Amino acid sequence: MIKVIIAEDDYRVARIHEEFIEKIDGVEVTGKALNAQATLNLLEEKSADLLIMDIYMPDRLGSSLLPEIREKYPNVDVIMISASNEKDQVEQSLRNGVIDYIIKPVSFERFVMAIQEYKKKKSLLNQKNELDQEMIDHFFRRTIQTAIEEKLPKGIDPLTLSKVKGILQEKMEGMNAVEIGSQMGASRTTARRYLEYLVSTGEASAELEYGIVGRPERKYYME
């Protein structure tokens, strides 16, 4: 279980972030802080893997805490979430080792993407004592698939898309839109939209399947 501390001076925003995390398996919030000093106190008192921190807090800038956090709590990773898109703030955060920087207002999809990417990297580091070049490359840059998801067209949700891919990958003999929709709990039309998107990107293929009666049905396969 990945333990998270949220440092956010607006309790309403902190609660929204907490609700986002509650929807992600394997992650839990162990504490919330409304200012910089409370953040340092929580890090001292609680075991944490990840700190989700705002920059603008009433007593100190979150970015100014980073060197202290790096020195005292080297095993705590930081995701910065802020309304600031100023180059200096972003650069300072990156130079002090934040693993992601998200500009407010934060969408659920972007938030979840950051946490899921962190989970993958955390799992990767826990797998072996030694990493080969491919693993290191994966750790230091987002996967091509993640980059694609950030540019998904309207109507294509990255989590739903991932679910459709998982279902198709388990059925190498292929499935039609009705079968996919049934497994993902969605309509045939919704399932077809995701399936046709995968065909358009080359990640899946489709062919007509002729039954005994009725119109032919498109059957989809992961490439």
Rosetta blueprint (number, residue, H / E / L):
1 M L
2 I E
3 K E
4 V E
5 I E
6 I E
7 A E
8 E L
9 D L
10 D L
11 Y H
12 R H
13 V H
14 A H
15 R H
16 I H
17 H H
18 E H
19 E H
20 F H
21 I H
22 E H
23 K L
24 I L
25 D L
26 G L
27 V E
28 E E
29 V E
30 T E
31 G E
32 K E
33 A E
34 L L
35 N L
36 A H
37 Q H
38 A H
39 T H
40 L H
41 N H
42 L H
43 L H
44 E H
45 E H
46 K L
47 S L
48 A L
49 D L
50 L E
51 L E
52 I E
53 M E
54 D L
55 I L
56 Y E
57 M L
58 P L
59 D L
60 R L
61 L E
62 G H
63 S H
64 S H
65 L H
66 L H
67 P H
68 E H
69 I H
70 R H
71 E H
72 K H
73 Y L
74 P L
75 N L
76 V L
77 D E
78 V E
79 I E
80 M E
81 I E
82 S E
83 A L
84 S L
85 N L
86 E L
87 K H
88 D H
89 Q H
90 V H
91 E H
92 Q H
93 S H
94 L H
95 R H
96 N L
97 G L
98 V L
99 I L
100 D E
101 Y E
102 I E
103 I E
104 K L
105 P L
106 V L
107 S L
108 F H
109 E H
110 R H
111 F H
112 V H
113 M H
114 A H
115 I H
116 Q H
117 E H
118 Y H
119 K H
120 K H
121 K H
122 K H
123 S H
124 L H
125 L H
126 N H
127 Q H
128 K L
129 N L
130 E L
131 L L
132 D L
133 Q H
134 E H
135 M H
136 I H
137 D H
138 H H
139 F H
140 F H
141 R L
142 R L
143 T L
144 I H
145 Q H
146 T H
147 A H
148 I H
149 E H
150 E L
151 K L
152 L L
153 P L
154 K L
155 G L
156 I L
157 D L
158 P H
159 L H
160 T H
161 L H
162 S H
163 K H
164 V H
165 K H
166 G H
167 I H
168 L H
169 Q H
170 E H
171 K L
172 M L
173 E L
174 G L
175 M E
176 N E
177 A H
178 V H
179 E H
180 I H
181 G H
182 S H
183 Q H
184 M H
185 G L
186 A L
187 S L
188 R H
189 T H
190 T H
191 A H
192 R H
193 R H
194 Y H
195 L H
196 E H
197 Y H
198 L H
199 V H
200 S H
201 T H
202 G L
203 E L
204 A E
205 S E
206 A E
207 E E
208 L E
209 E E
210 Y L
211 G L
212 I L
213 V L
214 G L
215 R L
216 P L
217 E E
218 R E
219 K E
220 Y E
221 Y E
222 M E
223 E L
